[in-house]
Amino acid sequence: MKIRWTQPFTQNLEAARVYIMAEDPNAALKVLQHILGTLDTLARFPEAGKASKQKIGTRQIVTPFVIAYRIHNEAIELLALWHHAQKWPS
């Protein structure tokens, strides 16, 4: 299934990269690789994430990061990304 990156998701990913890069560039690369690998899996198994209790019509897949998405018009729309210790973004 096709994946559509939204601007909020892209901004969240970049913010996470910058934050981690400041502490450990190698860790930042590993985190990005992990997230991209998760997206690759999601493209093959779109319903792998659980239905979200916070926002109806969305799903989320949780690794150390939460990837919020929805399946819409035969594509996966990436909505947001945040660390699992953070609150659901508004």
N, CA and C atoms as a LAMMPS dump frame, in Angstrom:
ITEM: TIMESTEP
0
ITEM: NUMBER OF ATOMS
270
ITEM: BOX BOUNDS ff ff ff
-5.0000000000000000e+02 5.0000000000000000e+02
-5.0000000000000000e+02 5.0000000000000000e+02
-5.0000000000000000e+02 5.0000000000000000e+02
ITEM: ATOMS id mol type element x y z
1 1 1 N 0.85 -1.175 0
2 1 2 C 0 0 0
3 1 3 C 0.895 1.237 0
4 2 1 N 0.434 2.247 -0.664
5 2 2 C 1.186 3.494 -0.759
6 2 3 C 1.159 4.237 0.587
7 3 1 N 2.254 4.9 0.901
8 3 2 C 2.343 5.698 2.122
9 3 3 C 2.422 7.171 1.748
10 4 1 N 1.574 7.969 2.392
11 4 2 C 1.593 9.429 2.195
12 4 3 C 2.113 10.082 3.473
13 5 1 N 3.162 10.853 3.308
14 5 2 C 3.759 11.563 4.439
15 5 3 C 3.082 12.926 4.557
16 6 1 N 2.484 13.225 5.71
17 6 2 C 1.907 14.544 5.917
18 6 3 C 2.991 15.48 6.459
19 7 1 N 2.738 16.758 6.339
20 7 2 C 3.692 17.741 6.849
21 7 3 C 3.904 17.601 8.355
22 8 1 N 2.831 17.417 9.165
23 8 2 C 3.066 17.247 10.605
24 8 3 C 3.957 16.038 10.92
25 9 1 N 3.728 14.926 10.227
26 9 2 C 4.553 13.747 10.47
27 9 3 C 6.01 14.03 10.12
28 10 1 N 6.232 14.65 8.976
29 10 2 C 7.595 14.974 8.541
30 10 3 C 8.269 15.906 9.552
31 11 1 N 7.541 16.888 10.04
32 11 2 C 8.091 17.809 11.042
33 11 3 C 8.411 17.088 12.349
34 12 1 N 7.529 16.181 12.759
35 12 2 C 7.777 15.409 13.975
36 12 3 C 9.026 14.542 13.835
37 13 1 N 9.17 13.911 12.678
38 13 2 C 10.336 13.06 12.433
39 13 3 C 11.619 13.877 12.448
40 14 1 N 11.596 15.034 11.819
41 14 2 C 12.774 15.893 11.787
42 14 3 C 13.119 16.397 13.196
43 15 1 N 12.118 16.755 13.971
44 15 2 C 12.363 17.218 15.341
45 15 3 C 12.988 16.104 16.183
46 16 1 N 12.511 14.886 16.026
47 16 2 C 13.086 13.755 16.755
48 16 3 C 14.531 13.526 16.327
49 17 1 N 14.778 13.605 15.026
50 17 2 C 16.14 13.411 14.52
51 17 3 C 17.093 14.456 15.086
52 18 1 N 16.697 15.698 15.046
53 18 2 C 17.54 16.791 15.541
54 18 3 C 17.812 16.615 17.04
55 19 1 N 16.784 16.274 17.786
56 19 2 C 16.917 16.101 19.235
57 19 3 C 17.905 14.982 19.562
58 20 1 N 17.742 13.843 18.914
59 20 2 C 18.615 12.698 19.191
60 20 3 C 20.019 12.956 18.657
61 21 1 N 20.117 13.594 17.509
62 21 2 C 21.416 13.88 16.885
63 21 3 C 22.297 14.731 17.795
64 22 1 N 21.678 15.638 18.542
65 22 2 C 22.445 16.502 19.435
66 22 3 C 23.166 15.695 20.523
67 23 1 N 22.569 14.582 20.913
68 23 2 C 23.163 13.735 21.952
69 23 3 C 24.034 12.624 21.377
70 24 1 N 23.558 11.998 20.307
71 24 2 C 24.261 10.834 19.775
72 24 3 C 23.9 10.628 18.298
73 25 1 N 24.757 11.076 17.376
74 25 2 C 24.461 10.936 15.946
75 25 3 C 24.222 9.492 15.506
76 26 1 N 24.953 8.555 16.091
77 26 2 C 24.752 7.143 15.728
78 26 3 C 23.373 6.659 16.149
79 27 1 N 22.94 7.087 17.323
80 27 2 C 21.606 6.708 17.793
81 27 3 C 20.534 7.302 16.894
82 28 1 N 20.744 8.54 16.445
83 28 2 C 19.773 9.182 15.556
84 28 3 C 19.614 8.378 14.27
85 29 1 N 20.719 7.909 13.719
86 29 2 C 20.667 7.1 12.501
87 29 3 C 19.916 5.795 12.75
88 30 1 N 20.187 5.16 13.874
89 30 2 C 19.505 3.896 14.198
90 30 3 C 18.005 4.104 14.382
91 31 1 N 17.637 5.198 15.036
92 31 2 C 16.215 5.493 15.238
93 31 3 C 15.531 5.72 13.89
94 32 1 N 16.142 6.506 13.024
95 32 2 C 15.561 6.744 11.697
96 32 3 C 15.427 5.442 10.913
97 33 1 N 16.437 4.606 10.962
98 33 2 C 16.372 3.321 10.262
99 33 3 C 15.251 2.46 10.827
100 34 1 N 15.088 2.485 12.14
101 34 2 C 14.028 1.706 12.779
102 34 3 C 12.644 2.213 12.342
103 35 1 N 12.469 3.517 12.347
104 35 2 C 11.178 4.097 11.946
105 35 3 C 10.884 3.78 10.483
106 36 1 N 11.873 3.935 9.62
107 36 2 C 11.671 3.632 8.198
108 36 3 C 11.372 2.147 7.989
109 37 1 N 12.011 1.29 8.763
110 37 2 C 11.715 -0.148 8.692
111 37 3 C 10.292 -0.443 9.135
112 38 1 N 9.844 0.268 10.169
113 38 2 C 8.467 0.104 10.636
114 38 3 C 7.482 0.554 9.56
115 39 1 N 7.805 1.646 8.874
116 39 2 C 6.935 2.121 7.79
117 39 3 C 6.898 1.136 6.635
118 40 1 N 8.011 0.488 6.372
119 40 2 C 8.074 -0.529 5.331
120 40 3 C 7.139 -1.694 5.676
121 41 1 N 7.179 -2.11 6.926
122 41 2 C 6.285 -3.175 7.39
123 41 3 C 4.835 -2.723 7.311
124 42 1 N 4.583 -1.487 7.702
125 42 2 C 3.233 -0.942 7.67
126 42 3 C 2.673 -0.922 6.251
127 43 1 N 3.517 -0.636 5.273
128 43 2 C 3.075 -0.622 3.875
129 43 3 C 2.585 -2.006 3.448
130 44 1 N 3.194 -3.033 4.003
131 44 2 C 2.785 -4.408 3.663
132 44 3 C 1.62 -4.898 4.504
133 45 1 N 1.522 -4.385 5.744
134 45 2 C 0.476 -4.811 6.668
135 45 3 C -0.185 -3.573 7.283
136 46 1 N -1.032 -2.892 6.528
137 46 2 C -1.592 -1.604 6.962
138 46 3 C -2.382 -1.646 8.262
139 47 1 N -2.93 -2.782 8.599
140 47 2 C -3.722 -2.855 9.817
141 47 3 C -2.923 -3.416 10.986
142 48 1 N -1.599 -3.369 10.88
143 48 2 C -0.727 -3.868 11.948
144 48 3 C -0.872 -3.051 13.222
145 49 1 N -1.134 -1.769 13.079
146 49 2 C -1.31 -0.911 14.25
147 49 3 C -2.683 -1.108 14.859
148 50 1 N -2.783 -0.789 16.137
149 50 2 C -4.079 -0.937 16.805
150 50 3 C -4.922 0.315 16.602
151 51 1 N -6.232 0.129 16.668
152 51 2 C -7.144 1.265 16.554
153 51 3 C -6.893 2.207 17.73
154 52 1 N -6.854 3.478 17.46
155 52 2 C -6.559 4.477 18.481
156 52 3 C -7.782 4.76 19.334
157 53 1 N -7.564 4.857 20.628
158 53 2 C -8.637 5.25 21.544
159 53 3 C -8.749 6.773 21.616
160 54 1 N -7.652 7.467 21.28
161 54 2 C -7.634 8.921 21.382
162 54 3 C -8.336 9.617 20.226
163 55 1 N -8.232 9.062 19.044
164 55 2 C -8.807 9.726 17.868
165 55 3 C -9.445 8.665 16.967
166 56 1 N -10.744 8.696 16.878
167 56 2 C -11.489 7.726 16.09
168 56 3 C -11.067 7.803 14.623
169 57 1 N -10.93 6.636 14.006
170 57 2 C -10.583 6.578 12.589
171 57 3 C -9.086 6.512 12.337
172 58 1 N -8.316 6.545 13.415
173 58 2 C -6.872 6.448 13.239
174 58 3 C -6.364 5.171 13.892
175 59 1 N -5.149 4.825 13.533
176 59 2 C -4.476 3.664 14.096
177 59 3 C -3.118 4.126 14.583
178 60 1 N -2.514 3.332 15.433
179 60 2 C -1.165 3.665 15.866
180 60 3 C -0.344 2.401 16.037
181 61 1 N 0.894 2.528 15.69
182 61 2 C 1.843 1.445 15.869
183 61 3 C 2.895 1.986 16.835
184 62 1 N 3.191 1.203 17.862
185 62 2 C 4.063 1.674 18.923
186 62 3 C 5.366 0.887 18.928
187 63 1 N 6.442 1.604 18.805
188 63 2 C 7.795 1.088 19.003
189 63 3 C 8.303 2.007 20.117
190 64 1 N 9.558 2.348 20.226
191 64 2 C 9.855 3.427 21.159
192 64 3 C 9.134 4.714 20.74
193 65 1 N 8.759 4.805 19.49
194 65 2 C 7.98 5.942 19
195 65 3 C 6.59 5.468 18.628
196 66 1 N 5.629 6.389 18.698
197 66 2 C 4.259 6.109 18.275
198 66 3 C 4.089 6.729 16.898
199 67 1 N 3.616 5.928 15.968
200 67 2 C 3.31 6.409 14.622
201 67 3 C 1.79 6.376 14.489
202 68 1 N 1.189 7.557 14.374
203 68 2 C -0.259 7.653 14.194
204 68 3 C -0.535 7.76 12.699
205 69 1 N -1.506 6.988 12.244
206 69 2 C -1.834 6.979 10.82
207 69 3 C -3.294 6.624 10.62
208 70 1 N -3.74 6.82 9.408
209 70 2 C -5.066 6.347 9.031
210 70 3 C -4.977 5.759 7.639
211 71 1 N -5.877 4.859 7.364
212 71 2 C -5.976 4.267 6.034
213 71 3 C -7.082 5.037 5.329
214 72 1 N -6.7 5.696 4.228
215 72 2 C -7.641 6.59 3.543
216 72 3 C -7.355 6.556 2.044
217 73 1 N -8.392 6.359 1.257
218 73 2 C -8.252 6.322 -0.208
219 73 3 C -7.142 5.375 -0.656
220 74 1 N -7.164 4.179 -0.096
221 74 2 C -6.216 3.121 -0.455
222 74 3 C -4.762 3.522 -0.234
223 75 1 N -4.54 4.344 0.771
224 75 2 C -3.176 4.742 1.136
225 75 3 C -3.094 4.88 2.657
226 76 1 N -1.884 4.805 3.157
227 76 2 C -1.624 5.038 4.568
228 76 3 C -1.164 6.482 4.705
229 77 1 N -1.911 7.266 5.456
230 77 2 C -1.535 8.657 5.703
231 77 3 C -0.875 8.732 7.074
232 78 1 N 0.393 9.114 7.078
233 78 2 C 1.13 9.257 8.324
234 78 3 C 0.742 10.595 8.942
235 79 1 N 0.184 10.558 10.139
236 79 2 C -0.374 11.765 10.754
237 79 3 C 0.563 12.425 11.758
238 80 1 N 1.215 11.628 12.587
239 80 2 C 2.073 12.198 13.63
240 80 3 C 3.038 11.143 14.133
241 81 1 N 4.091 11.625 14.763
242 81 2 C 5.107 10.765 15.363
243 81 3 C 5.542 11.405 16.667
244 82 1 N 5.627 10.621 17.725
245 82 2 C 6.129 11.121 18.996
246 82 3 C 6.669 9.955 19.808
247 83 1 N 7.493 10.274 20.794
248 83 2 C 8.045 9.242 21.67
249 83 3 C 6.927 8.728 22.564
250 84 1 N 6.957 7.437 22.866
251 84 2 C 5.861 6.833 23.624
252 84 3 C 5.688 7.445 25.013
253 85 1 N 6.723 8.083 25.551
254 85 2 C 6.611 8.706 26.876
255 85 3 C 5.914 10.074 26.813
256 86 1 N 5.718 10.594 25.609
257 86 2 C 5.04 11.883 25.451
258 86 3 C 3.533 11.681 25.343
259 87 1 N 2.798 12.774 25.563
260 87 2 C 1.337 12.731 25.417
261 87 3 C 0.978 12.791 23.938
262 88 1 N -0.233 12.322 23.637
263 88 2 C -0.774 12.407 22.281
264 88 3 C -0.774 13.872 21.859
265 89 1 N -0.213 14.179 20.69
266 89 2 C -0.182 15.591 20.256
267 89 3 C -1.582 16.124 19.992
268 90 1 N -1.745 17.413 20.18
269 90 2 C -3.071 18.02 19.956
270 90 3 C -3.29 18.332 18.495
